Amino acid sequence: MSWNCTWGLDTIFDVMNVNFFKHIVNRLRILLLRKHKLRLITLLFMTLLLSLVETFGISIIMPFISVASTPDMLDRGRYNAVFRFLGFTSKDSFIFCFGIGIIAFYIFRAAYNVFYTYIQNRFALGTFRYLANNLYEKYLSIPYKLYVQKNSSELHTGISHAQNVSMILLCIMQICSDAVTVLMLYSFMVIVNWRMTILLTVILIGLIAVIIKIILKNSKKQGVKAADGNYNLGRVQSESYNNFKFLRLKCAEDYYMRRFDNATLTISNAQVISTTLGAMPRNLLESIGFSLLVGAVLLILFRYGSAESIIPVIAMYALALYRILPSINKMLSNVNQAAYLEHSLDIVYEHFMQETVHEGSEPVTFNSSISFDNVSFQYLRGPVVLREVSFKINKGDKLAVTGPSGSGKSTLIDLLIGIHKPSSGSILVDGMELNDGNVRAWRKKIGYIPQSIYLFDNSVAENVVFGSDYDEKRLIRALEMANIWDFLRQKDGLDTPVGEGGIQLSGGQKQRIGIARALYNDPDILVLDEATSALDNEIESKIMDEIYDVGKNKTLIVIAHRLTTVEKCERRLSMDNGVIKGIQ
């Protein structure tokens, strides 16, 4: 028995205090702000008060039952002292007021429990909001070269992991609440009969230690599996929805259904095991705890022939265990839940610690030229994409950038528009170097038209404005310059829906919406990154004529494979294998 007790105490200390909770607390200490920590301390004080209320609620029942069943107890001992101190002369009046007082206390107890639950959940979900907002802000601020190496499902699931962190906070607060309640009731049991209490303690600690060891080992494993399953679930949905047309063409429904089924199977199996582990403590603890209590009564009956003298003690123990065992069960269930969600905390922590870029809007003027000075660029993984590129673009130039696929054309443009930063060298605008302090102001001078125009499921107006200040006159003017306003007037005008990804528009119409989006803020520079390569020759020629027309007073930079696309450009820059082969 002594070995079991020692092993149990060591296990609880090692697993709960040192390894498990220390890891969680260290992560939360870094993730949470000072105001969150202060609110958490306030909640812990509220938890202490809740535990006092719960303990008092249990301990007051036995004296009331004793006095109500045997009023003569008011004639002696502590009961008599309280009776006289409160100035009562009638035993019936005392018992009546005692009962009314208990009823009032239990009404207060219920109200306080509801209030505590509200405050607790508001804190936890407020923390989720803080974590989710900060994660989303970080996702929008990560360097583009880091973003292109991430899967979008990883970012989507990051927010759901933030919600799991709020659940961990709830688990910790509930564990603290139940732990204080158990300690107070345990102290009360020690005062009543320390020998029986210690015997129960030794047995229960050994049992709890075994349960904790099983729960933590398996719940952590299932939590990792569930997180992987959710990631794969998001990934397969994203792939299938974004490639829906091609999926139907290839008859690949069965392939995606198998992947979807495997992901949901992983999640459901993990949750089944975790839920089963969560139910295990209650069944074991209640069975063993009350079996020990009944066994003690049988032992006394067998040895002394009567248990009348200890009936009050046994009743108190039964009442205390009736409250303690569910509290211990809740503690272990919350340990199980926290262990299951611990991987989410690690993911949120890693996402919080990832590299971000803090950019400013210091003024940038573009009156003369843009210069690349020995600019090189390399992604986080892979070879150098650009090598010591140097050239100059004068204001008002119409520059064509040509070269085979993989020559570095798009990377060059990404550097020009401020999405990438050079690995070495510098980009100068009117002699001022582009940097994190002024890049946002620089981007506002650029209208960018990519090859693939992404339109979200909203109106044409929302797609063109795209987060800028709404100005109807400016909006209509941009649509007119893009030669799509006449078409829209035959529909719902600015409120014309485009469908997700612009599915309700043709390829040429989507490109014109993209042009209008680029022109809406009247940029100094228009950049086309193979913007018409997906269109047929006739539509491409028409759209390029429109672009040259609206860009005649702007600096125009065009990437294209077809020479006919760039025949109106006055200057040509040819690239191959990350270096400039020629410029004119």
C-alpha positions, -999 to 999 in steps of 0.1 A, spaced: 0 0 0 28 24 8 44 17 -25 11 25 -43 7 57 -24 42 69 -31 40 60 -67 6 77 -70 18 110 -54 49 110 -76 29 103 -107 4 131 -100 31 156 -92 52 146 -122 24 143 -148 0 170 -137 23 197 -122 56 194 -139 51 181 -174 15 187 -184 3 219 -167 37 235 -168 38 231 -206 3 246 -209 9 274 -185 42 284 -202 24 285 -236 -5 306 -222 18 329 -204 34 339 -237 1 340 -257 -20 360 -233 -18 398 -226 -14 413 -191 -51 422 -190 -60 385 -197 -37 374 -168 -53 399 -145 -88 387 -154 -76 351 -149 -64 360 -114 -98 376 -107 -115 344 -119 -93 323 -96 -105 344 -66 -141 339 -78 -132 302 -80 -120 302 -44 -153 319 -33 -173 293 -53 -154 265 -35 -161 281 -1 -198 283 -11 -199 247 -22 -181 234 9 -204 254 32 -234 241 13 -223 205 20 -212 210 56 -243 229 68 -267 200 59 -256 176 86 -260 201 116 -295 211 103 -306 174 100 -291 167 135 -309 197 151 -342 191 132 -343 154 142 -331 160 178 -340 194 191 -326 186 225 -291 191 210 -298 228 214 -295 224 252 -258 215 251 -225 221 234 -218 242 204 -254 241 193 -265 257 226 -238 284 223 -250 294 188 -287 292 200 -280 316 228 -256 339 208 -284 345 182 -309 353 210 -334 326 203 -358 314 231 -378 289 211 -362 258 196 -389 256 169 -382 292 159 -345 285 157 -350 254 135 -374 273 113 -350 302 108 -321 278 103 -341 261 75 -351 294 59 -315 305 61 -303 273 43 -329 278 15 -318 315 11 -282 303 10 -289 277 -17 -307 303 -38 -276 325 -35 -254 295 -43 -274 288 -75 -273 325 -86 -235 327 -79 -229 295 -99 -248 309 -129 -230 342 -126 -196 325 -123 -203 303 -153 -212 334 -174 -180 352 -164 -159 321 -169 -173 315 -204 -172 352 -213 -135 352 -204 -127 320 -223 -146 331 -255 -132 366 -252 -97 350 -252 -107 330 -283 -117 363 -300 -83 378 -291 -64 348 -303 -84 344 -335 -81 381 -344 -43 381 -338 -38 349 -357 -57 363 -387 -37 395 -385 -5 374 -385 -17 354 -414 -22 386 -433 12 399 -423 34 369 -430 60 374 -458 47 364 -492 76 340 -498 65 322 -465 29 323 -475 34 305 -509 49 275 -491 19 271 -468 -13 252 -476 -44 273 -471 -60 246 -450 -33 251 -424 -44 287 -421 -81 279 -421 -77 254 -392 -55 277 -372 -86 297 -362 -104 266 -350 -74 257 -329 -77 291 -313 -112 281 -301 -97 249 -287 -73 271 -267 -102 289 -251 -116 254 -242 -83 246 -225 -86 278 -204 -121 267 -194 -107 232 -184 -80 248 -163 -104 271 -145 -128 242 -138 -99 221 -126 -89 248 -102 -125 252 -89 -130 215 -83 -95 211 -68 -102 238 -42 -137 223 -34 -121 188 -30 -94 202 -7 -119 220 15 -142 190 18 -113 168 24 -101 190 53 -136 187 67 -135 149 64 -101 149 81 -115 168 111 -145 144 114 -124 112 112 -88 114 101 -81 77 101 -109 68 77 -101 98 55 -64 89 52 -74 53 43 -97 65 16 -70 89 4 -43 63 0 -67 41 -21 -81 69 -42 -47 85 -50 -34 52 -64 -65 49 -85 -64 85 -97 -27 82 -106 -34 52 -128 -63 70 -145 -43 101 -151 -14 81 -166 -38 64 -190 -58 95 -199 -28 118 -207 -10 92 -228 -39 83 -249 -57 117 -251 -26 135 -263 -23 109 -291 -59 112 -301 -57 150 -300 -28 150 -326 -48 125 -347 -79 147 -346 -59 178 -356 -43 160 -385 -78 148 -395 -92 183 -394 -63 196 -415 -68 168 -441 -106 175 -441 -101 211 -449 -76 203 -475 -97 178 -494 -127 202 -494 -106 231 -506 -91 211 -534 -124 196 -545 -144 229 -544 -116 249 -562 -113 222 -589 -150 213 -591 -153 216 -629 -121 195 -635 -132 170 -608 -165 163 -626 -147 161 -659 -122 135 -646 -150 116 -627 -128 119 -596 -157 120 -571 -148 85 -557 -111 96 -551 -121 127 -532 -148 107 -513 -122 82 -501 -100 110 -489 -129 127 -472 -140 95 -456 -105 88 -443 -103 122 -427 -137 120 -410 -129 84 -398 -97 97 -382 -116 125 -365 -145 104 -353 -122 76 -340 -101 101 -321 -132 117 -305 -148 83 -296 -116 72 -278 -113 106 -260 -150 106 -250 -147 70 -237 -116 80 -217 -135 110 -203 -163 87 -190 -139 62 -174 -130 82 -142 -166 87 -131 -175 50 -133 -143 38 -115 -143 65 -88 -180 63 -79 -179 24 -78 -148 22 -57 -155 52 -35 -190 42 -24 -180 5 -23 -153 15 3 -180 34 23 -204 5 23 -175 -19 31 -166 3 61 -202 0 75 -202 -37 70 -169 -40 87 -182 -21 118 -214 -42 118 -193 -73 117 -169 -62 144 -192 -43 168 -227 -57 160 -241 -21 156 -233 9 135 -257 33 153 -230 53 169 -213 62 136 -244 67 114 -239 105 115 -203 102 105 -212 77 77 -240 100 65 -215 129 64 -190 109 45 -217 98 21 -227 134 15 -191 146 12 -182 118 -12 -213 125 -32 -198 160 -38 -161 151 -39 -163 122 -63 -181 141 -90 -156 170 -85 -127 146 -89 -144 131 -119 -148 166 -135 -112 173 -128 -100 142 -145 -125 148 -174 -110 183 -178 -75 169 -177 -86 145 -205 -101 173 -225 -70 196 -220 -47 168 -230 -68 161 -261 -67 198 -270 -30 204 -261 -18 200 -297 -41 229 -307 -23 251 -281 11 241 -296 -2 249 -331 -15 283 -320 18 290 -302 38 281 -334 16 303 -356 19 332 -331 57 328 -332 60 327 -370 77 355 -388 56 385 -397 62 418 -415 54 451 -400 49 476 -428 44 513 -428 31 540 -451 58 566 -452 55 588 -483 70 577 -516 71 600 -546 73 586 -582 82 615 -605 112 602 -623 123 565 -622 123 530 -606 158 514 -604 168 478 -596 203 478 -582 220 443 -582 188 427 -570 188 390 -561 160 368 -547 157 334 -533 127 316 -517 131 299 -483 138 267 -500 152 262 -535 178 278 -557 183 315 -564 155 328 -587 170 362 -596 207 370 -598 221 405 -595 194 421 -617 199 458 -626 178 480 -648 158 512 -648 122 521 -656 114 557 -664 81 573 -655 57 569 -684 75 539 -699 57 510 -716 79 481 -707 74 445 -719 91 417 -698 95 386 -718 112 352 -714 105 315 -711 85 300 -682 106 298 -651 129 326 -662 120 348 -632 95 373 -648 67 370 -622 92 371 -593 107 403 -608 72 418 -609 65 406 -573 96 425 -562 85 456 -582 51 458 -566 65 453 -531 51 418 -524 86 403 -521 117 419 -507 151 414 -523 174 389 -507 202 413 -516 205 445 -536 179 473 -535 150 488 -554 150 526 -556 121 549 -565 133 584 -573 164 575 -554 146 564 -523 150 527 -513 118 507 -509 116 491 -475 91 480 -448 85 516 -438 72 529 -471 61 498 -490 24 502 -483 24 538 -497 43 524 -528 17 496 -534 -11 522 -535 5 537 -566 2 504 -584 -27 488 -603 -20 450 -606 -38 427 -631 -28 390 -626 -34 361 -650 -60 346 -627 -86 371 -614 -101 359 -581 -137 373 -576 -154 365 -543 -192 357 -541 -205 393 -540 -215 421 -562 -194 437 -590 -191 468 -569 -177 450 -538 -152 431 -561 -139 462 -577 -137 483 -545 -120 454 -527 -116 471 -493 -110 507 -505 -133 536 -498 -166 533 -518 -171 560 -544 -198 553 -569 -187 578 -595 -151 565 -594 -164 530 -595 -185 536 -626 -156 554 -643 -133 524 -637 -159 501 -651 -163 523 -682 -126 524 -688 -126 486 -685 -154 485 -711 -178 464 -690 -202 491 -678 -225 487 -708 -228 450 -701 -235 455 -664 -262 481 -671 -282 453 -688 -279 433 -656 -282 447 -621 -256 474 -626 -232 477 -597 -252 451 -578 -247 424 -605 -236 392 -587 -205 374 -600 -207 341 -581 -179 324 -562 -147 328 -582 -166 348 -608 -183 316 -621 -213 336 -635 -190 357 -658 -170 348 -689 -132 348 -689 -131 382 -707 -157 397 -683 -136 386 -653 -105 401 -668 -124 434 -673 -135 434 -637 -99 428 -628 -89 458 -649 -115 480 -633 -102 469 -598 -67 479 -608 -79 513 -622 -103 522 -593 -77 540 -572 -62 558 -603 -27 542 -599 5 557 -614 17 523 -626 -2 495 -643 13 460 -640 0 431 -661 13 397 -651 3 375 -681 -32 389 -675 -46 379 -709 -28 346 -716 -59 325 -708 -80 343 -734 -83 337 -771 -64 359 -795 -94 381 -805 -105 388 -769 -69 393 -758 -62 418 -786 -93 438 -777 -86 438 -740 -49 448 -746 -61 477 -768 -83 488 -739 -54 486 -715 -31 505 -737 -58 531 -741 -65 536 -704 -27 533 -696 -15 559 -721 -7 584 -694 6 558 -669 37 537 -665 28 503 -680 47 470 -673 35 439 -692 46 403 -688 35 382 -717 45 351 -738 29 363 -770 48 390 -789 15 404 -802 5 412 -766 35 435 -761 39 449 -797 28 484 -785 54 485 -757 83 509 -764 108 490 -744 116 453 -740 133 434 -712 142 398 -719 149 373 -691 163 338 -689 172 317 -659 170 346 -634 192 371 -653 185 398 -678 195 387 -713 188 420 -729 170 453 -725 162 481 -749 
